[in-house]
């Protein structure tokens, strides 16, 4: 039965199964059926994995976008705070407040990298 296949020719498990049943070779037919089932299951698992990876990538992109919006909002708030502290430090003559705000902004920049 296998002699009908030539080197390099892809095995057609469904044909092998049919021929084996026709020839009365139940064991070969069952093995071919199991191989077909395994191939179908592998294809299904590969498809599922592909979908799950795509969903994970989408979730990662959404998370990155959310973090970007969060960081931008925090940067805006810190800038507003810096402006208020700058006015306050000039009025109270406590310039070290500006230095502390600058250090906070530097920390934010480092955290984004």
C-alpha positions in Angstrom: 0.0 0.0 0.0 2.7 2.5 0.9 4.6 1.7 -2.2 2.1 3.8 -4.1 3.7 6.9 -2.6 6.9 8.3 -4.0 9.8 10.0 -2.1 9.0 13.6 -1.5 5.3 13.1 -2.0 3.1 14.3 0.9 1.2 11.5 2.6 -2.5 11.8 2.4 -3.7 10.2 5.7 -7.3 10.1 4.6 -6.4 8.2 1.5 -4.2 5.9 3.5 -7.0 5.3 5.9 -9.5 4.5 3.1 -7.0 2.2 1.3 -6.2 0.4 4.6 -9.9 -0.3 5.3 -10.4 -1.4 1.7 -7.4 -3.8 2.1 -8.7 -5.0 5.5 -5.7 -3.6 7.3 -7.6 -2.3 10.3 -4.6 -1.5 12.4 -3.1 0.8 9.7 -6.5 2.4 9.1 -6.8 3.1 12.9 -3.3 4.6 13.0 -4.1 6.8 10.0 -7.3 7.9 11.7 -5.5 8.7 14.9 -2.9 10.7 13.0 -5.6 12.6 11.3 -7.2 13.4 14.6 -3.9 14.5 16.0 -3.2 16.8 13.0 -6.7 18.4 13.4 -6.2 18.9 17.1 -2.7 20.4 16.5 -4.2 22.8 13.9 -7.0 23.7 16.4 -4.5 24.4 19.2 -2.3 26.4 16.9 -5.3 28.5 15.9 -6.3 29.0 19.5 -2.8 30.0 20.5 -2.7 32.5 17.6 -5.9 34.1 18.8 -4.8 34.2 22.4 -1.5 35.8 21.4 -3.3 38.4 19.3 -5.6 39.1 22.2 -2.6 39.5 24.5 -0.9 41.8 22.1 -4.1 43.9 21.9 -4.4 44.0 25.7 -0.7 45.1 25.9 -1.3 47.9 23.4 -4.3 49.1 25.4 -2.4 49.0 28.6 0.5 51.0 27.1 -2.0 53.6 25.8 -3.6 53.8 29.3 -0.2 54.2 30.9 0.6 56.9 28.4 -2.6 58.8 29.2 -2.0 58.4 32.9 1.6 59.6 32.6 0.5 62.6 30.6 -2.2 63.5 33.1 0.3 63.1 36.0 2.8 65.3 34.1 0.1 68.0 33.6 -0.7 67.8 37.3 3.0 68.1 38.3 3.4 71.1 35.9 0.4 72.8 37.6 1.9 72.0 41.0 5.3 73.4 39.9 3.7 76.6 38.8 1.9 77.0 42.1 5.1 76.2 44.0 7.1 78.6 41.9 4.7 81.4 42.8 4.6 80.3 46.4 8.4 80.0 46.7 8.9 83.5 45.2 6.5 85.0 47.6 7.9 83.1 50.6 11.5 83.3 49.4 11.9 79.5 49.7 13.5 78.5 46.4 14.4 75.0 47.7 10.7 74.1 46.9 11.4 74.5 43.2 14.5 72.3 43.5 12.3 69.5 45.1 9.8 69.8 42.3 12.5 69.6 39.7 13.8 66.4 41.3 10.3 64.9 41.2 10.1 65.7 37.5 13.5 64.2 36.9 12.3 61.0 38.7 9.2 60.9 36.4 11.4 61.2 33.3 13.6 58.3 34.5 10.6 56.2 35.3 9.3 56.6 31.7 12.6 55.4 30.3 
